[in-house]
């Protein structure tokens, strides 16, 4: 009987994955569980947080996702690439973020921005958080400029752009940056309202804005083309994101390629979201993720969101001081972060608390979609200067 138990123990030690488990892996299982809880129970960005959580769990198990077996020549063992070695190339070769932007463009309505062009300034103002966080990360966090720039993009509340930038400037931080970006995007309804209430008065929150004028199909298409041309000429390094964003939008606004629009909005977007989320999760190896740097990135993410939200609100108040006869509700300034359409909904909800008949959603969509463009441009500029 003793020999049997000994044989079983030897088998467990040598032929199973138990021998490879480390304390760091166990901690990452807990982290994965927290992300699953946020996705499943709290329903915070479940389409991305759930794949990220499962990817993080998988990479912290003794799996063969990246290399599976191998072959030998003259006694030298060479591992063969596994499933996710190839799928994760979608991040490293910069395929997934632009494709996500194609789907975002196909679902985006630039009409509110075209009808009220000054809201473009609010989308730009919210990018203050990107640069403020970048400087804080260098000054207080000990990060390099490339790392700090990648962390700062979290303040734009744009997950694909954060991944795109980190892949260019700080590949080793893709996991923490992506997790922070998507987690804080999911927590926009919790992070922004206290700042919004702190920086605005009851009277300001009750401001009713003029109805938006109708925007023609021609205006929408010309706008998308012009933004694409101007942005690429000014910041060529953002071209992959901007082209795909506007390509999807032109498909939508043309009204003649419904099949392509539906594919970009649904099937393609869903497939890439699965692969992007799990690939990001698979970068969360315990040896890399469980470092003081990671905690700093999480902390800087909160700073980035706070700065971006506050800057958008402040700029809206400045616009009202400059143009008191045609005021904007400052609450829409917080929608300058590019968490579409969640940030716009938060503006609507906060406005309705002060005036249930005040409908801010469409007005907030102007700075919201402007933030998408602004964050991509910021990322392109940083890449051009630091890569």
C-alpha positions in Angstrom: 0.0 0.0 0.0 2.9 2.4 0.8 4.4 1.7 -2.6 1.1 2.7 -4.2 0.8 6.0 -2.4 4.5 6.6 -3.2 3.9 6.0 -6.9 0.8 8.2 -6.9 2.8 11.0 -5.1 5.6 10.7 -7.6 3.1 10.9 -10.5 1.5 14.1 -9.0 4.9 15.6 -8.6 6.3 14.8 -12.0 3.4 14.3 -14.4 0.9 17.0 -13.5 0.9 20.8 -13.2 0.8 21.0 -9.5 4.6 21.3 -9.2 4.6 24.5 -11.2 2.2 26.4 -9.0 3.7 29.4 -7.3 2.3 31.9 -4.7 2.2 34.5 -7.4 -0.1 32.4 -9.5 -2.4 32.0 -6.6 -2.6 35.7 -6.1 -3.4 36.2 -9.8 -6.2 33.6 -9.5 -7.7 36.0 -6.9 -7.2 39.0 -9.2 -8.9 37.1 -12.0 -11.8 36.3 -9.7 -12.2 40.0 -8.8 -12.3 40.8 -12.5 -14.9 38.1 -13.1 -17.0 39.4 -10.2 -16.9 43.0 -11.7 -17.9 41.6 -15.1 -20.5 39.0 -14.2 -22.1 40.4 -11.0 -21.6 44.1 -11.4 -21.8 44.0 -15.2 -18.9 46.5 -15.6 -17.7 46.3 -19.2 -18.4 42.5 -19.2 -17.6 42.1 -22.9 -13.9 42.9 -22.2 -13.4 42.3 -18.5 -14.6 38.7 -18.7 -12.2 37.7 -21.5 -9.4 39.5 -19.8 -10.2 37.7 -16.5 -10.2 34.3 -18.2 -7.0 35.0 -20.1 -5.4 36.1 -16.8 -6.5 32.9 -15.1 -5.3 30.7 -18.1 -1.8 32.3 -18.2 -1.3 31.7 -14.5 -1.9 28.0 -14.9 0.7 25.5 -16.3 -0.8 25.8 -19.8 0.6 25.3 -23.2 -1.2 28.2 -24.9 1.9 29.7 -26.3 4.1 26.7 -26.9 2.9 23.1 -27.4 5.4 20.3 -27.6 8.1 20.6 -30.2 10.5 18.8 -32.5 14.2 18.2 -32.5 17.1 18.4 -35.0 20.3 16.7 -34.0 19.3 16.6 -30.4 18.2 20.3 -30.1 14.7 20.8 -28.9 12.6 23.5 -30.6 9.1 24.3 -29.2 6.3 24.7 -31.6 4.0 27.7 -31.3 0.7 27.1 -29.6 -2.8 28.6 -30.1 -2.4 32.0 -28.4 1.1 32.6 -29.7 -0.6 33.3 -33.0 -3.8 34.9 -31.7 -1.8 37.3 -29.5 0.1 38.6 -32.6 -3.1 40.6 -33.2 -1.8 42.9 -30.4 1.9 42.8 -31.3 1.3 43.4 -35.0 -1.2 46.2 -34.1 -4.2 44.5 -35.7 -6.8 44.3 -33.0 -7.0 48.0 -31.8 -7.6 49.4 -35.3 -10.2 46.7 -36.1 -12.0 47.6 -32.9 -11.9 51.2 -34.1 -13.6 50.1 -37.3 -16.5 48.7 -35.3 -16.6 51.8 -33.1 -16.8 54.0 -36.2 -19.6 52.0 -37.6 -21.6 52.6 -34.4 -20.7 56.2 -33.9 -22.9 59.2 -34.7 -20.9 62.4 -35.3 -24.1 64.3 -35.9 -24.2 66.0 -32.4 -20.5 67.1 -32.8 -21.2 68.5 -36.3 -24.3 70.3 -35.1 -22.5 71.9 -32.2 -18.8 72.1 -33.2 -17.6 73.9 -30.1 -18.1 70.7 -28.2 -15.0 69.5 -30.0 -13.1 71.8 -27.5 -14.6 69.8 -24.6 -13.3 66.6 -26.1 -9.9 68.2 -26.4 -10.0 69.7 -23.0 -10.5 66.3 -21.4 -7.2 65.2 -22.9 -5.5 67.4 -20.3 -5.6 64.3 -18.0 -3.5 62.4 -20.5 -0.6 64.8 -20.3 -1.0 65.7 -16.6 -0.8 62.0 -15.7 2.2 61.5 -18.0 4.1 64.2 -16.2 3.0 62.9 -12.8 4.2 59.4 -13.8 7.6 60.7 -14.7 8.0 63.0 -11.7 6.6 60.8 -9.0 6.4 57.3 -10.3 9.9 56.9 -11.8 8.6 55.8 -15.2 10.3 56.5 -18.5 8.7 58.9 -20.9 7.4 56.1 -23.1 6.0 54.2 -20.1 4.4 57.5 -18.7 2.9 58.3 -22.1 1.3 54.9 -22.2 -0.1 55.2 -18.7 -1.4 58.7 -19.5 -3.6 57.4 -22.3 -5.6 55.6 -19.7 -7.1 59.1 -18.9 -8.6 59.1 -22.3 -10.8 56.2 -21.3 -10.0 54.4 -24.5 -8.9 50.8 -24.1 -7.8 50.1 -27.7 -5.8 53.3 -27.9 -4.1 52.5 -24.6 -3.1 49.0 -25.9 -2.0 50.5 -29.2 0.2 53.1 -27.5 1.6 50.7 -24.9 2.5 48.2 -27.7 4.6 51.0 -29.3 6.2 52.5 -26.2 6.0 50.0 -23.3 5.3 46.5 -24.4 6.1 45.1 -21.0 3.2 47.1 -19.4 0.5 46.2 -21.9 -1.3 44.0 -19.3 -1.5 46.4 -16.3 -2.3 49.4 -18.6 -5.1 47.5 -20.5 -6.6 46.2 -17.3 -6.5 49.6 -15.7 -8.0 51.3 -18.8 -10.9 48.9 -19.1 -11.5 48.6 -15.4 -11.8 52.4 -15.0 -13.9 52.6 -18.2 -16.3 50.3 -16.5 -16.2 52.4 -13.3 -17.0 55.7 -15.1 -20.4 55.8 -13.4 -18.7 55.6 -10.0 -15.6 57.8 -10.6 -17.1 60.8 -12.5 -20.3 61.8 -10.5 -18.5 62.9 -7.3 -16.2 65.1 -9.4 -19.1 66.4 -11.4 -21.1 67.4 -8.3 -18.1 69.0 -6.7 -17.2 71.2 -9.6 -20.7 72.4 -10.6 -23.5 74.2 -8.9 -27.2 73.2 -8.8 -27.9 76.1 -11.1 -25.3 75.0 -13.6 -26.6 71.4 -13.6 -30.0 72.7 -14.5 -28.9 74.6 -17.7 -31.0 73.5 -20.7 -29.2 73.6 -24.0 -30.7 74.6 -27.4 -32.0 71.7 -29.5 -29.4 70.5 -32.1 -30.1 71.2 -35.7 -30.5 68.3 -38.2 -27.3 67.2 -39.9 -27.4 66.0 -43.5 -25.8 62.8 -44.9 -23.4 64.9 -47.0 -22.2 66.8 -43.9 -21.6 63.6 -42.1 -19.6 62.0 -44.9 -17.6 65.2 -45.6 -16.8 65.6 -41.9 -15.5 62.0 -41.6 -13.3 62.4 -44.7 -12.0 65.8 -43.6 -11.1 64.6 -40.1 -9.3 61.6 -41.5 -7.3 63.7 -43.9 -6.4 66.5 -41.4 -5.5 64.1 -38.6 -3.3 61.9 -40.7 -1.5 65.0 -42.2 -0.9 66.4 -38.7 -0.2 63.1 -36.8 0.7 60.3 -39.2 1.4 57.9 -36.4 -2.3 57.9 -35.5 -3.3 56.9 -39.0 -4.2 53.3 -38.3 -6.7 54.2 -35.7 -8.1 57.3 -37.4 -8.5 55.6 -40.8 -10.4 52.6 -39.4 -12.6 54.8 -37.2 -13.6 57.0 -40.2 -13.9 54.0 -42.5 -16.5 52.4 -40.3 -18.3 55.7 -39.9 -18.4 56.4 -43.7 -19.8 52.9 -44.2 -22.5 53.7 -41.7 -23.4 57.1 -43.0 -23.3 56.2 -46.7 -26.4 54.0 -46.3 -25.3 51.7 -49.2 -23.3 49.0 -47.5 -25.5 47.7 -44.8 -23.9 44.3 -44.8 -20.5 45.7 -44.1 -21.9 48.0 -41.4 -23.6 45.1 -39.7 -20.5 42.9 -39.9 -18.3 45.7 -38.5 -20.8 46.4 -35.7 -21.5 42.8 -34.7 -19.6 39.7 -36.0 -16.2 41.3 -36.6 -16.3 43.4 -33.5 -17.4 40.5 -31.3 -14.7 38.1 -32.7 -11.9 40.6 -32.2 -13.2 41.6 -28.7 -12.8 37.9 -27.7 -9.3 37.6 -29.0 -8.2 41.1 -27.8 -9.6 40.5 -24.3 -8.1 37.1 -23.8 -4.8 38.2 -25.4 -4.6 41.1 -22.9 -5.3 38.7 -20.0 -2.6 36.4 -21.2 0.0 39.2 -20.7 -0.9 39.2 -17.0 1.8 36.8 -15.9 2.3 36.8 -12.2 6.1 37.6 -12.4 5.3 40.7 -14.4 2.0 41.8 -13.0 2.8 41.5 -9.3 5.3 44.4 -9.1 5.1 47.8 -7.4 4.9 49.3 -10.9 1.5 47.7 -11.4 0.1 49.4 -8.2 1.5 52.7 -9.4 -0.2 52.2 -12.8 -3.5 51.5 -11.1 -3.2 54.6 -9.0 -2.2 56.7 -11.9 -5.2 55.5 -13.8 -7.5 57.1 -11.1 -5.4 60.3 -11.4 -5.8 60.3 -15.2 -9.6 59.9 -15.0 -9.9 62.6 -12.4 -7.8 65.1 -14.3 -9.7 64.4 -17.6 -13.1 64.7 -16.0 -12.2 67.9 -14.1 -10.6 69.5 -17.1 -13.6 68.9 -19.3 -15.9 70.4 -16.6 -13.7 73.4 -16.1 -13.4 74.1 -19.9 -17.2 74.0 -20.1 -17.5 76.6 -17.4 -14.9 78.8 -19.2 -17.0 78.5 -22.4 -20.0 79.8 -20.4 -18.0 82.7 -19.0 -17.0 83.6 -22.6 -20.4 83.1 -24.1 -23.1 83.6 -21.4 -25.9 84.1 -23.9 -25.5 80.5 -25.3 -24.4 78.4 -22.3 -23.6 74.8 -22.3 -24.4 72.6 -19.3 -21.0 71.9 -17.7 -21.9 68.3 -17.1 -21.4 67.5 -20.7 -17.7 68.5 -20.3 -17.0 65.3 -18.4 -18.1 63.3 -21.4 -14.9 64.4 -23.2 -13.3 61.2 -22.1 -13.9 58.7 -24.9 -15.8 56.0 -23.0 -18.6 55.9 -25.6 -21.4 56.1 -24.8 -21.1 55.5 -21.1 -19.7 58.9 -20.2 -22.5 60.6 -22.1 -25.0 58.6 -20.2 -23.4 59.6 -16.9 -23.9 63.3 -18.0 -27.5 62.6 -18.7 -28.1 60.8 -15.4 -26.5 63.5 -13.3 -28.4 66.2 -15.2 -31.7 64.4 -14.6 -31.1 64.4 -10.9 -31.3 68.2 -10.8 -33.9 68.5 -13.6 -35.7 65.3 -14.7 -36.9 67.1 -17.9 -33.4 68.1 -19.0 -32.1 65.8 -21.8 -28.4 66.1 -22.1 -27.6 62.7 -23.8 -27.3 63.9 -27.4 -25.5 67.1 -26.4 -23.0 65.0 -24.4 -22.4 62.7 -27.4 -20.6 65.7 -29.1 -17.7 65.8 -26.6 -17.8 62.1 -26.2 -17.0 61.2 -29.8 -14.6 64.2 -29.9 -12.8 62.5 -27.1 -12.3 59.4 -29.2 -10.6 61.5 -31.9 -8.7 63.5 -29.4 -7.2 60.5 -27.6 -6.1 58.9 -30.9 -4.4 62.1 -31.9 -2.7 62.4 -28.5 -1.5 58.8 -28.9 -0.2 59.4 -32.4 1.7 62.5 -31.2 3.3 60.7 -28.3 4.3 57.8 -30.5 5.9 60.1 -33.0 7.9 61.9 -30.4 8.9 58.9 -28.2 9.0 55.7 -30.2 
